[in-house]
Amino acid sequence: MSPEIITKANKWLSGSFDLETRTEVKRLMQTDPNMLTECFYTDLEFGTGGMRGKMGVGTNRINKYTIGQATQGLANYMKKQFPRATDMSAVIAHDSRNNSPFFSQVCADVLSANGIKAHLFSDLRPTPELSFAVRELGCNAGIVITASHNPKEYNGYKVYWDDGAQIIAPHDTGIISEVRAIESVEEVNFSANSDLIETLDDTIDRKYLAKVQSLSVDGFKEEKKKLKIVFTSLHGTGITMVPQVLKNAGFENVILEETQAIPSGDFPSVESPNPEERSALRMAIELAEKEDGDLVLGTDPDADRVGMVARNSSGELTLINGNQACALIVYYRLEQMKTAGTIPANGFIAKTVVTSDLISNMAKAYGVKLYETLTGFKWIASVIREQEGKEIFLGGGEESYGYLVGDFVRDKDAVISSLVLSECAAWTASKGKTLIDILDEIYLKFGHFRERLISVVREGKSGKEEIQAMMDGFRTNPPATLIGSKVVSITDILNGTVTDKVTGSSKVLGLPSSNVMQFTLENGLKFTARPSGTEPKIKFYFSVNLKASSNEEIREQEGQMNEMIAEVVKELGL
């Protein structure tokens, strides 16, 4: 063990830390030096959205003290931003993860100790409801204790600003500076002021449900009654809202995966509570097969993302990926408005740079403006705020299963998305078609796209260095060709440039700086490399676009497109 590790660990043996923490640090020092190093080799980074990490003792773990420091930093920043405010407030929510209620209380304690009123949800709530609550209560900020879909060992801390969106510049860097300025736990005020802590009743729940309900389309009533929906909350917060929303909208056949309806931070029935993975939806799919269900919906632990499985024309349950679900939401939304003649002249759709360009093609075809943002829904929320009062957000999302319709929430919302996708399925049934049929219809109208995501996990300090080396390699020695096709364009979002490799010309990219590289090939394939900001992995996004003139050609192209992606993956050594 390095002397630096020993020094940092020794500080955690003082009386400023509780007995349980001190005992665990001492045990690691005596019996597990490798784990001690992992717990202390760095300080858990408060990034541009907050923190996420494994729970445990140490500066590189989520615990009372790292949560406390983050909250003290937030409080210090709020005081500087609102120096004349005498009634600053924040709302705090948490998911079903282990220790989440405790961490939520720590946040309330620290905020109240700093003279900031803390509105505290009494029990687990979806993250999008927190976003709504910030706006509804007129709060200056919000905090959600969640690690989204990460394994059970993880927890996290997300910060929201007064518009109900996750923080971006300048607030992100401002809060980061305040957190980093805290040199010791002694600077954190944990002494709660109970007069400034309010436990929220069900008023916010009812208001949120009413707003979600306002998005429901009054149609396809018989199809809604008949549609069999199997829902799983994957032991998370979705159970508190999704079944009720679907029932209120007229869906009478909602079948719960009862085992997974029980909130639990151990996620006992899944390896990972990530609706992007078919394995997480396995039990719900099995239930759908047993009950002859038409649709499977599964929300992640904090209910901001939803996965979906639907039957095709042969009756087989088919996984619908994030790009496809986003396309269905946008298509359904625009088609309904087109039929009613209500597409606003100033309406817009928003997507991230790694989300399928199919969305761009759809927006163009309907005469709707398209905004493309950095990865992360906070950037879509930023566009909504910038255009507020000038343009109308119609819908959009990102390939990682996060979507939004309406603007009363400023984060991806699996509760809203579950409603819209269910109504899309009912509308589809009213046309005598399946959702897979509708996807084919979309591909024929707007272009056939096929996408794939590869995540390369690299844990710990060495893993972080390896990921950065990969990105450095793409910048210093970018590929000129892949699978025999020329690279015609390179986008480097970190440097803010788009380079045309055919002409040699470059142009400035109008996006904030981010460590992302994107390569477009002559054969219609595009791939993007992006280190995750929340997990120890680097993500590679692949997309192929071909033109199809029939359903048969779509089927024929699927194998070709998958093979193209597989060949690129192999050539890149992934």
VMD Tcl script that draws the C-alpha trace (Angstrom):
set ca {
  {0.00 0.00 0.00}
  {1.21 3.49 -0.81}
  {1.84 5.99 1.98}
  {-0.84 8.21 0.46}
  {-3.47 5.48 0.85}
  {-2.44 4.90 4.46}
  {-2.61 8.63 5.21}
  {-6.09 8.98 3.72}
  {-7.36 5.89 5.52}
  {-5.96 7.05 8.87}
  {-8.03 10.23 8.64}
  {-11.14 8.01 8.59}
  {-10.13 6.51 11.94}
  {-10.83 9.79 13.75}
  {-13.82 10.62 15.90}
  {-15.41 12.62 13.12}
  {-16.51 9.32 11.59}
  {-18.99 6.93 13.18}
  {-17.85 3.76 14.94}
  {-19.09 1.41 12.22}
  {-17.09 3.28 9.58}
  {-13.94 3.37 11.69}
  {-14.21 -0.36 12.41}
  {-14.54 -1.22 8.73}
  {-11.59 0.96 7.71}
  {-9.45 -0.68 10.39}
  {-10.48 -4.13 9.17}
  {-9.50 -3.32 5.60}
  {-6.12 -1.97 6.75}
  {-5.42 -5.20 8.58}
  {-6.87 -7.81 6.24}
  {-7.61 -6.46 2.75}
  {-5.03 -3.93 1.47}
  {-6.20 -4.27 -2.15}
  {-9.75 -3.31 -1.26}
  {-8.45 -0.50 0.95}
  {-6.60 0.85 -2.07}
  {-9.74 0.69 -4.21}
  {-11.69 2.53 -1.51}
  {-9.13 5.33 -1.08}
  {-6.92 5.60 -4.19}
  {-9.00 8.53 -5.43}
  {-11.88 10.74 -4.35}
  {-15.22 9.72 -5.80}
  {-15.67 12.25 -8.54}
  {-18.60 14.62 -8.39}
  {-19.14 14.88 -12.11}
  {-21.32 17.04 -14.28}
  {-24.52 15.34 -13.07}
  {-23.56 14.12 -9.63}
  {-21.93 10.92 -8.37}
  {-22.29 7.21 -8.89}
  {-20.20 4.46 -7.35}
  {-20.05 1.38 -5.17}
  {-21.25 1.71 -1.60}
  {-18.79 1.32 1.24}
  {-16.25 3.21 3.31}
  {-13.66 5.53 1.85}
  {-13.26 8.53 -0.38}
  {-13.96 6.46 -3.51}
  {-17.26 5.05 -2.29}
  {-20.84 6.18 -1.79}
  {-21.45 6.63 1.94}
  {-22.80 9.10 4.47}
  {-19.69 11.25 4.25}
  {-19.28 11.50 0.48}
  {-23.04 12.14 0.22}
  {-22.70 14.74 2.98}
  {-19.81 16.51 1.26}
  {-21.70 16.61 -2.03}
  {-24.75 18.09 -0.32}
  {-22.69 20.63 1.62}
  {-21.10 21.69 -1.66}
  {-24.55 22.02 -3.23}
  {-25.76 24.08 -0.26}
  {-22.74 26.38 -0.49}
  {-23.35 26.89 -4.19}
  {-27.07 27.55 -3.71}
  {-26.29 30.25 -1.16}
  {-24.02 31.99 -3.68}
  {-26.55 31.67 -6.50}
  {-29.50 32.92 -4.45}
  {-27.85 35.34 -1.98}
  {-31.04 37.33 -1.37}
  {-33.34 34.37 -1.01}
  {-34.76 33.83 2.45}
  {-36.72 30.72 1.55}
  {-34.41 28.50 -0.49}
  {-35.66 24.96 -0.91}
  {-34.87 21.62 -2.50}
  {-36.82 18.41 -2.98}
  {-35.27 14.98 -2.39}
  {-36.34 11.60 -3.75}
  {-34.87 8.11 -3.73}
  {-35.28 4.76 -5.43}
  {-35.42 1.23 -4.01}
  {-31.68 0.70 -3.61}
  {-30.13 -0.36 -0.34}
  {-29.34 2.65 1.87}
  {-31.26 5.03 -0.42}
  {-33.72 6.16 2.32}
  {-30.78 6.76 4.68}
  {-28.80 8.75 2.10}
  {-31.93 10.73 1.28}
  {-32.28 11.65 4.95}
  {-28.60 12.66 5.09}
  {-29.26 15.08 2.24}
  {-32.26 16.56 4.06}
  {-30.24 16.88 7.26}
  {-27.35 18.73 5.62}
  {-29.58 21.05 3.59}
  {-31.70 21.94 6.62}
  {-28.58 22.48 8.72}
  {-27.59 25.08 6.13}
  {-30.91 26.91 6.31}
  {-32.39 25.34 3.17}
  {-35.87 23.82 3.34}
  {-35.87 20.16 2.36}
  {-39.01 18.59 0.87}
  {-38.50 14.88 1.43}
  {-40.55 12.16 -0.24}
  {-41.65 9.71 2.44}
  {-40.98 6.64 0.30}
  {-39.49 5.65 -3.04}
  {-40.56 7.67 -6.08}
  {-39.66 7.70 -9.79}
  {-36.92 10.12 -10.79}
  {-39.21 11.95 -13.27}
  {-41.61 12.73 -10.43}
  {-38.71 14.44 -8.67}
  {-38.19 16.56 -11.79}
  {-41.89 17.43 -11.76}
  {-41.82 18.20 -8.03}
  {-38.96 20.69 -8.38}
  {-41.06 22.67 -10.84}
  {-44.38 22.23 -9.03}
  {-42.99 23.28 -5.63}
  {-40.90 26.11 -7.07}
  {-37.70 24.69 -5.58}
  {-34.21 25.94 -6.30}
  {-32.80 22.43 -6.69}
  {-33.53 18.73 -6.40}
  {-31.63 15.58 -5.43}
  {-32.31 11.97 -6.40}
  {-30.54 9.10 -4.67}
  {-30.22 6.43 -7.36}
  {-27.70 4.50 -9.43}
  {-30.22 3.81 -12.17}
  {-29.68 0.30 -13.57}
  {-26.28 -0.40 -11.99}
  {-25.76 -3.62 -9.99}
  {-26.86 -3.76 -6.35}
  {-23.44 -2.73 -5.01}
  {-23.92 0.77 -6.45}
  {-25.75 3.90 -5.46}
  {-25.64 7.45 -6.71}
  {-26.54 11.09 -6.34}
  {-28.08 13.24 -9.06}
  {-28.63 17.00 -8.82}
  {-31.41 18.96 -10.52}
  {-31.75 22.71 -10.93}
  {-34.79 24.97 -10.66}
  {-36.17 24.03 -14.09}
  {-36.43 20.38 -13.03}
  {-33.55 19.29 -15.28}
  {-30.25 17.75 -14.34}
  {-27.56 20.37 -13.90}
  {-25.48 21.63 -16.81}
  {-23.06 24.55 -17.21}
  {-22.48 26.77 -15.38}
  {-24.13 25.09 -12.41}
  {-22.40 21.73 -12.84}
  {-18.88 23.17 -12.69}
  {-19.92 25.61 -9.98}
  {-21.18 22.82 -7.72}
  {-18.15 20.69 -8.53}
  {-15.87 23.54 -7.41}
  {-17.75 23.90 -4.14}
  {-17.63 20.16 -3.46}
  {-13.90 20.03 -4.18}
  {-13.31 23.00 -1.91}
  {-14.47 20.95 1.08}
  {-11.22 19.54 2.45}
  {-12.55 17.48 5.34}
  {-15.74 16.00 6.72}
  {-15.53 18.52 9.57}
  {-16.73 21.17 7.11}
  {-20.01 19.30 6.57}
  {-22.91 20.34 8.80}
  {-24.89 17.17 9.57}
  {-26.92 18.79 12.40}
  {-30.45 18.69 11.00}
  {-32.95 21.48 11.58}
  {-36.21 19.52 11.80}
  {-38.25 22.71 11.30}
  {-36.87 22.91 7.76}
  {-37.61 19.29 6.77}
  {-41.05 18.60 5.32}
  {-42.23 15.09 4.50}
  {-44.34 15.25 1.35}
  {-47.83 13.79 1.34}
  {-49.57 12.44 -1.77}
  {-50.39 15.91 -3.21}
  {-47.45 15.81 -5.65}
  {-48.36 12.24 -6.63}
  {-51.89 13.27 -7.57}
  {-50.75 16.33 -9.52}
  {-48.12 14.34 -11.40}
  {-50.60 11.58 -12.25}
  {-53.09 14.15 -13.53}
  {-50.45 15.72 -15.80}
  {-49.41 12.35 -17.18}
  {-53.06 11.52 -17.78}
  {-53.48 14.71 -19.80}
  {-51.20 13.17 -22.45}
  {-53.54 10.23 -23.00}
  {-55.35 10.09 -26.34}
  {-59.09 9.60 -26.05}
  {-59.41 6.81 -28.59}
  {-58.86 3.12 -29.34}
  {-61.01 2.32 -26.30}
  {-61.85 -1.23 -27.28}
  {-58.23 -1.98 -28.18}
  {-57.12 -0.57 -24.83}
  {-59.53 -2.87 -23.02}
  {-58.35 -5.93 -24.95}
  {-54.61 -5.27 -24.95}
  {-52.79 -7.51 -22.48}
  {-49.83 -5.72 -20.94}
  {-47.34 -7.49 -18.70}
  {-45.49 -4.98 -16.53}
  {-42.38 -5.41 -14.39}
  {-40.81 -2.72 -12.25}
  {-37.64 -4.80 -11.76}
  {-37.89 -4.28 -7.99}
  {-37.86 -0.51 -8.48}
  {-40.03 2.58 -8.31}
  {-42.11 2.01 -11.45}
  {-44.61 0.01 -9.40}
  {-45.69 3.23 -7.63}
  {-47.01 4.90 -10.80}
  {-47.10 2.85 -14.03}
  {-49.96 0.43 -13.21}
  {-52.16 3.30 -12.02}
  {-51.41 5.42 -15.09}
  {-52.30 2.56 -17.45}
  {-55.48 1.78 -15.54}
  {-56.55 5.45 -15.63}
  {-56.01 5.48 -19.41}
  {-58.40 2.57 -19.96}
  {-56.04 -0.41 -20.06}
  {-57.95 -3.07 -18.15}
  {-55.62 -6.02 -18.71}
  {-52.40 -5.01 -16.93}
  {-50.69 -8.08 -15.48}
  {-47.95 -7.52 -12.89}
  {-44.86 -9.67 -12.59}
  {-45.56 -10.03 -8.88}
  {-42.11 -11.21 -7.78}
  {-40.44 -8.17 -9.31}
  {-43.19 -5.84 -8.12}
  {-41.64 -5.96 -4.65}
  {-39.11 -3.09 -4.27}
  {-35.69 -4.40 -3.26}
  {-32.18 -3.03 -3.45}
  {-30.87 -6.58 -3.75}
  {-32.66 -7.05 -7.09}
  {-32.93 -10.75 -6.21}
  {-34.51 -11.98 -9.44}
  {-32.20 -10.29 -11.96}
  {-28.46 -10.17 -12.54}
  {-28.79 -6.48 -13.47}
  {-32.00 -4.39 -13.36}
  {-31.33 -2.94 -16.80}
  {-34.30 -3.01 -19.21}
  {-31.86 -2.72 -22.13}
  {-30.98 -6.36 -21.50}
  {-33.43 -9.06 -22.51}
  {-32.31 -11.13 -19.50}
  {-33.74 -8.49 -17.15}
  {-37.13 -8.93 -18.80}
  {-36.96 -12.75 -18.82}
  {-39.55 -13.34 -16.09}
  {-41.95 -10.83 -17.60}
  {-41.55 -12.43 -21.03}
  {-42.24 -15.87 -19.55}
  {-45.37 -14.49 -17.88}
  {-46.46 -12.94 -21.18}
  {-46.06 -16.31 -22.89}
  {-48.13 -17.97 -20.16}
  {-50.86 -15.30 -20.16}
  {-50.82 -14.69 -23.93}
  {-49.73 -11.11 -23.32}
  {-49.44 -8.68 -26.22}
  {-46.89 -6.31 -24.74}
  {-44.16 -6.42 -22.08}
  {-42.99 -3.23 -20.36}
  {-40.12 -3.10 -17.86}
  {-38.88 -0.01 -16.04}
  {-35.47 0.43 -14.42}
  {-35.14 1.04 -10.64}
  {-35.68 4.81 -10.76}
  {-38.29 4.56 -13.56}
  {-36.77 6.97 -16.01}
  {-36.20 4.27 -18.68}
  {-38.44 1.55 -20.07}
  {-37.79 -1.59 -22.11}
  {-40.41 -3.19 -24.34}
  {-41.21 -6.53 -25.95}
  {-44.07 -6.92 -28.44}
  {-45.55 -9.67 -30.58}
  {-44.85 -9.75 -34.31}
  {-47.30 -10.90 -37.01}
  {-46.28 -14.53 -36.31}
  {-47.17 -14.15 -32.64}
  {-43.53 -14.22 -31.44}
  {-42.45 -11.90 -28.65}
  {-39.84 -9.58 -30.10}
  {-37.49 -7.25 -28.23}
  {-37.82 -3.64 -29.35}
  {-34.60 -1.68 -28.82}
  {-34.24 1.89 -27.63}
  {-33.88 3.41 -31.08}
  {-36.96 1.55 -32.30}
  {-39.06 2.53 -29.28}
  {-38.03 6.17 -29.70}
  {-39.03 5.98 -33.38}
  {-42.42 4.48 -32.45}
  {-43.09 7.25 -29.92}
  {-42.13 10.01 -32.36}
  {-44.06 8.43 -35.27}
  {-47.17 7.83 -33.17}
  {-47.04 11.33 -31.74}
  {-46.60 13.02 -35.12}
  {-49.17 10.83 -36.87}
  {-51.79 11.61 -34.23}
  {-51.12 15.33 -34.54}
  {-51.07 15.17 -38.34}
  {-54.46 13.42 -38.39}
  {-55.88 16.03 -36.03}
  {-54.18 18.87 -37.92}
  {-52.41 20.02 -34.76}
  {-48.70 19.81 -35.62}
  {-47.50 23.26 -34.52}
  {-45.41 25.31 -36.93}
  {-42.92 25.88 -34.11}
  {-42.81 22.28 -32.85}
  {-39.59 20.34 -32.44}
  {-38.20 16.88 -31.79}
  {-34.95 16.27 -29.89}
  {-32.47 13.38 -29.84}
  {-28.87 12.72 -28.81}
  {-25.94 12.30 -31.23}
  {-25.84 8.53 -30.65}
  {-29.56 8.05 -31.22}
  {-30.66 6.80 -34.64}
  {-30.72 9.28 -37.52}
  {-34.08 7.71 -38.32}
  {-35.52 10.28 -35.89}
  {-33.92 13.09 -37.91}
  {-35.45 11.77 -41.12}
  {-38.90 11.55 -39.51}
  {-38.74 15.11 -38.19}
  {-37.74 16.40 -41.63}
  {-40.55 14.50 -43.35}
  {-43.18 16.02 -41.03}
  {-41.73 19.51 -41.31}
  {-40.68 19.58 -37.69}
  {-37.41 21.04 -36.42}
  {-34.85 18.57 -35.06}
  {-32.38 19.36 -32.29}
  {-29.41 17.03 -31.80}
  {-27.64 17.12 -28.45}
  {-24.83 15.50 -26.51}
  {-25.53 12.15 -24.87}
  {-27.58 12.53 -21.72}
  {-31.15 13.69 -21.39}
  {-30.08 16.82 -19.54}
  {-29.00 18.22 -22.89}
  {-32.45 17.63 -24.36}
  {-33.90 19.32 -21.27}
  {-31.55 22.23 -21.90}
  {-32.97 22.69 -25.41}
  {-36.52 22.60 -23.99}
  {-35.58 25.37 -21.56}
  {-33.81 27.45 -24.22}
  {-36.82 27.26 -26.53}
  {-39.45 27.72 -23.84}
  {-41.99 30.32 -24.96}
  {-40.65 30.20 -28.53}
  {-40.98 26.59 -29.67}
  {-42.95 23.56 -28.51}
  {-41.30 20.29 -27.54}
  {-43.26 17.43 -29.09}
  {-41.19 14.47 -27.98}
  {-37.92 12.67 -28.34}
  {-35.32 10.75 -26.43}
  {-32.19 8.69 -26.52}
  {-31.24 5.20 -27.58}
  {-30.62 4.11 -24.00}
  {-34.38 3.59 -23.48}
  {-35.11 7.08 -22.20}
  {-37.94 9.12 -23.80}
  {-40.21 12.06 -23.05}
  {-43.48 13.53 -24.34}
  {-44.67 16.85 -22.95}
  {-42.61 19.40 -21.05}
  {-43.92 19.35 -17.46}
  {-41.11 16.89 -16.68}
  {-37.56 17.78 -17.68}
  {-35.99 14.33 -17.65}
  {-36.63 11.06 -19.41}
  {-39.79 9.54 -18.01}
  {-40.64 5.83 -18.06}
  {-44.10 6.51 -16.59}
  {-45.06 8.77 -19.50}
  {-43.26 6.51 -21.98}
  {-45.11 3.41 -20.74}
  {-48.41 5.21 -21.34}
  {-47.46 6.47 -24.82}
  {-46.02 3.12 -25.95}
  {-49.12 1.30 -24.69}
  {-51.38 3.71 -26.56}
  {-49.20 3.31 -29.64}
  {-49.78 -0.46 -29.37}
  {-53.55 0.10 -29.05}
  {-53.54 2.44 -32.07}
  {-51.57 -0.16 -34.01}
  {-54.08 -2.87 -33.06}
  {-56.93 -0.62 -34.28}
  {-55.25 -0.72 -37.73}
  {-55.03 -4.52 -37.62}
  {-51.25 -4.37 -37.35}
  {-48.48 -5.18 -34.88}
  {-45.81 -2.81 -33.62}
  {-43.30 -4.71 -35.75}
  {-45.50 -3.97 -38.78}
  {-45.43 -0.29 -37.85}
  {-41.64 -0.38 -37.60}
  {-41.49 -1.79 -41.13}
  {-43.82 1.01 -42.21}
  {-41.43 3.52 -40.65}
  {-38.39 1.96 -42.35}
  {-40.06 2.10 -45.78}
  {-41.04 5.73 -45.31}
  {-37.94 7.16 -43.67}
  {-35.04 4.73 -44.24}
  {-34.00 1.34 -42.90}
  {-31.71 1.66 -39.89}
  {-30.06 -1.02 -37.80}
  {-28.14 -0.23 -34.60}
  {-26.00 -2.03 -32.06}
  {-24.30 -1.04 -28.81}
  {-21.09 -2.65 -27.54}
  {-19.94 -1.81 -23.99}
  {-16.38 -2.58 -22.95}
  {-16.01 -2.67 -19.16}
  {-12.70 -1.69 -17.56}
  {-12.78 -1.53 -13.75}
  {-10.60 0.51 -11.41}
  {-7.69 2.87 -11.93}
  {-6.02 0.81 -14.65}
  {-9.33 0.46 -16.47}
  {-9.84 4.21 -16.52}
  {-6.38 4.66 -18.00}
  {-7.03 1.98 -20.64}
  {-10.28 3.65 -21.73}
  {-8.54 7.00 -22.11}
  {-5.78 5.31 -24.14}
  {-8.45 3.97 -26.53}
  {-9.83 7.47 -27.07}
  {-6.36 8.94 -27.52}
  {-5.68 6.30 -30.16}
  {-8.81 7.25 -32.12}
  {-7.69 10.88 -32.11}
  {-4.00 10.47 -32.92}
  {-4.34 7.53 -35.31}
  {-7.92 7.45 -36.68}
  {-8.83 4.67 -39.12}
  {-8.79 5.64 -42.81}
  {-10.85 2.60 -43.83}
  {-12.93 -0.05 -42.09}
  {-14.16 -3.31 -43.66}
  {-12.95 -2.03 -46.98}
  {-14.95 1.20 -46.84}
  {-13.46 4.68 -46.60}
  {-14.00 6.83 -43.52}
  {-15.57 9.92 -45.09}
  {-16.18 11.99 -41.97}
  {-14.74 12.25 -38.46}
  {-16.53 14.16 -35.72}
  {-14.52 14.99 -32.60}
  {-16.87 16.53 -30.07}
  {-14.04 17.09 -27.58}
  {-12.30 19.40 -30.05}
  {-15.59 20.61 -31.52}
  {-14.79 19.79 -35.15}
  {-16.24 17.83 -38.05}
  {-13.65 16.85 -40.65}
  {-14.59 15.85 -44.20}
  {-11.94 13.25 -45.09}
  {-12.78 13.46 -48.80}
  {-12.23 17.21 -49.19}
  {-10.03 17.73 -46.15}
  {-12.21 20.60 -44.97}
  {-13.30 21.08 -41.36}
  {-16.13 22.94 -39.69}
  {-16.92 23.92 -36.15}
  {-19.45 21.75 -34.32}
  {-22.04 23.68 -32.34}
  {-22.07 21.40 -29.29}
  {-20.46 21.63 -25.84}
  {-17.14 19.82 -25.55}
  {-17.39 16.11 -24.70}
  {-15.05 13.12 -25.01}
  {-16.80 11.58 -28.03}
  {-15.53 10.45 -31.44}
  {-17.82 9.65 -34.37}
  {-16.79 8.04 -37.69}
  {-18.97 7.87 -40.82}
  {-18.12 5.36 -43.56}
  {-18.82 5.51 -47.27}
  {-20.99 2.38 -47.09}
  {-23.61 3.99 -44.81}
  {-22.19 2.73 -41.52}
  {-21.47 5.04 -38.59}
  {-19.82 4.28 -35.29}
  {-19.31 6.38 -32.18}
  {-16.91 5.88 -29.26}
  {-17.90 7.42 -25.90}
  {-16.55 6.69 -22.40}
  {-19.43 6.42 -19.93}
  {-19.71 9.25 -17.44}
  {-21.36 7.05 -14.81}
  {-19.87 3.57 -15.19}
  {-16.38 2.05 -15.71}
  {-16.92 1.36 -19.41}
  {-16.50 2.73 -22.89}
  {-19.49 2.49 -25.23}
  {-19.38 1.91 -28.96}
  {-22.51 2.76 -30.95}
  {-22.93 1.30 -34.44}
  {-25.53 2.26 -37.02}
  {-26.17 1.20 -40.61}
  {-28.58 2.93 -42.97}
  {-29.84 1.29 -46.18}
  {-32.82 2.01 -48.40}
  {-35.55 -0.63 -48.66}
  {-38.54 -0.72 -51.03}
  {-40.51 -3.61 -49.50}
  {-41.03 -5.58 -46.30}
  {-39.24 -8.49 -47.93}
  {-36.23 -6.30 -48.65}
  {-36.18 -5.13 -45.04}
  {-35.94 -8.77 -43.92}
  {-33.20 -9.46 -46.50}
  {-31.20 -6.41 -45.41}
  {-31.29 -7.26 -41.71}
  {-28.69 -10.01 -42.05}
  {-26.51 -7.86 -44.28}
  {-26.62 -4.95 -41.85}
  {-25.88 -7.12 -38.83}
  {-22.94 -8.66 -40.68}
  {-21.53 -5.21 -41.53}
  {-21.65 -4.22 -37.87}
  {-20.12 -7.55 -36.79}
  {-17.24 -7.07 -39.25}
  {-16.50 -3.57 -37.95}
  {-16.63 -4.78 -34.35}
  {-14.13 -7.53 -35.22}
  {-11.80 -5.18 -37.09}
  {-11.81 -2.77 -34.14}
  {-10.89 -5.65 -31.84}
  {-13.89 -5.24 -29.55}
}
mol new
graphics top color blue
foreach p $ca { graphics top sphere $p radius 0.5 }
foreach p [lrange $ca 0 end-1] q [lrange $ca 1 end] { graphics top cylinder $p $q radius 0.2 }
display resetview
